[in-house]
Amino acid sequence: MNQHTQNLIATLKQLPSDWPLIPTKYKKPLGYFWQTRPFTPGQLSQGLISNGVTVLDQNQQPYLVMPTGFGLLTGYPIKGGDKTYYLMALDQDGTSAYQKILELSQGVGLPHTIAFTSGRRGRCQYLFAVRAEDISQLKTRKISTGKDEALELRWKGCQSILPPSLHPFSGQYQWCEGCSITTNSVAIAPDWLLKLMRLPTETACQPKFKWVLRT
């Protein structure tokens, strides 16, 4: 077992046991039907320890993959005590996207929460929890903020790659300073963010069941 696989397993042990995860090859989810077949951290860890993770092909037949990382499936229910929450991710893609966050929040910015980055300048993702009573009419949104830069609010049918997964250009994803899984909890999504997700717009995630990559 190489060092990267050991690092993935170590992180999986730190994640909440009910977080819905997708095995990935760099940024791509592995297998068909991945939006409806998330793995628990324990299941992925066991697959990495053994001979691979079992996913489905387009004929719903199982085959093994060895992922380079894992993504968090957004818009999926998790438990927080006796309450149900749904995870969403805000992808800040560029410095103009950061300025857009300040504008939309009227200068307040984002609540302190778990956050991670590919290491590229101006790129960061933030995780938020949405209360079950607040999920009505929420949709994935992408807001252009500049040339090749945008804010993406990820909801059902999307995934966000978590550290220490490999990144095709920067090496690997990493936790933002002071915002790691071991030192923080997921903050409740602010109202202004939920209002944006209720506005009609074209979604930015991949069509369902589209991606597949055999290894």
N, C-alpha and C positions, 0 to 999 in steps of 0.2 A: 504494500500500500504506500503510495507516494505522500509527500508532505501536504500537498494541497487537499487530497482526499481526507487526510487526518484533520486538517483545519475545518473542512466542511462538517465533518462529524462532530467536532468539538462545538461548533456554533449551533448545530441542530439540537444539541443537548441543552442549550441555553434558551431556546425559543419556547414559547407557550405550547403545551402539548396538543392544543386543538387548532393551531394556525394551519390554514390550508396552503399547501406548497405544491409547486409544479417543478419537476426536474427540467433542467435547461442545458442547452449547448450554447455557451456564451449568452446571447440575448434571446435565442429561440426556444420556445417550449418544445419538449420532446413528445412525440406521439400525437395521434388524433384524439378528439373528444376530451382534450385536457381541461376545458372549462368546467366539465362535470365530473372529473375524476381526480380531485386533489389528493395529495398524500399528507399524512401527519408527519411531523418531524421524526417520530420514532420509526415509521415505515421507511422513510427515505434513508435514515441512518442505517437501518438494517440492510437495505439494498446496497449501500456503499460498502458496507462491511463484507457482504457476500459477493456474488458474481454479477450484480447489476440490479437495476430497477426495472420492473415489468410495466410496460405501457402497451397501448393498443395500436394496431395499424388500421387502415381505412376499412378493413373487413372485420374489425373488432377482434382480431386475433392478437394474442399477446406476443411480445418480443422484448428482449433485454436491451437496456441502454446503460451507459456509464456517464452520468451527467458531469458537466464542469461546474455546475452550480444549481441554484434553485430560486424560483420566483414565488412571491406571495400573491395568491389569488385574491383580488379585491372584490368587494360587494358580497362577501360570503359571511354567514353568521358565525360568531364565536361567543363564548360565555365569559362574562365578567361578574363573578359572584353568582347571584341569582338572577342577573339580567342578561339579555341578549344584545350584542352590539354587532355592527358590520364594519369591516375595515375598508378604508379608502386611502388612496395615495395621491399626493400632490407632487407632480414632477415639474421642478423649476429648471427649465432648459435654457440657460443663458442669463447674462447679466440684465438684459432688458426684461426678462421674466421676473427677476427679483424686484425690479422697479415697479412692475405691474402689480406684484403682491402688495407693495406699500401703498400703491394707488387704490387698489380695490378694498384694502383694509383701513383706508383713511389714516394711514401712517402708523397704525398699531402693529402691523406685522403679524407673524404667526405665533400661536402658543408654542411653548417649548415642548418638544415631543421627540420620538425616535426618528432619526434622520440618517441618510446614507448617501454616498456619492460614488461616481465612477472615477473621481479624481480630476476630471476635466474642469477647466475654469468656468465658474458660474453654474455648474450642474449640481443639483441636489434634489433628493426626494424626501418627502415628509409623510409619515404615517399618522392617520387620524381614525378615531372610532366614531361611528354614527349610531345614535340611539335607535332602537327598533321603531319607536314612534315617529322618527324623523326621516324614514327612508322613502316615503311616498314621492314618486315622480323624479327621483334622482337619476341622472344619466351621466355617462362619461362626456367630458367636454374638452376641447382643445382650443386655446385662445392664442392666436398669433401675436407675438410681442415685438418682433423684429426679424431681420433676415436670418432664416434658419434657426430661429429661437421661438419658444412658446411656453405657455403654461398648459399642462395636461392634468385634468382631474379624473382619475381613474376609478371606475366603478365596475359593475358586473361585466364579466367576460374579458377582463384585463388582468395583467400580472406585472409586478414590479420586482426586478432582480435584487436579491438581498446579498450583503457581504457574507462570506468572502468569495463569492462567485467570480469566475474569470470574466474579464471584459476584453473585447477583441482589440481595443486600441491602447487602453491605459494600464493593462495588467490585471487588476481585480477591483471589485467594489470594496468600499471601506466605510465604516461608521464615521459620521461627522463628529468633530471634536465635542465631547460632552453630551453626545446624543446616542450612545450605543445601547444595545438591547440589555446590557447588564447594569446600566446606571439609570435608565429611564423607563417610564411607562408610556403607553400611547395616549395622547391627549384627545379630548372630545373635539370634534370638528366645529369650528366657529360658525355662527349663523350666516355670515356673509359668504362663506365658502359653499354652504348648502344651497343658498339662493342662486348662486352661479350654476350649480349643477341641475337646477330645475328649469333653466332657460333652454328653449329649443335650439339645437345645433347639431351638426354632423359629428358622430362619434369618431374617436381617433384610434380605437383598438382594432386588432385584427378580426376579420369575420370569424364566427364560431367554426371550430373544427377545421381550420384552414392549415395550420402549421403542422408539419411532420418532418422529422429528420432521423433517419436511421443511422446508426453508428456501427 
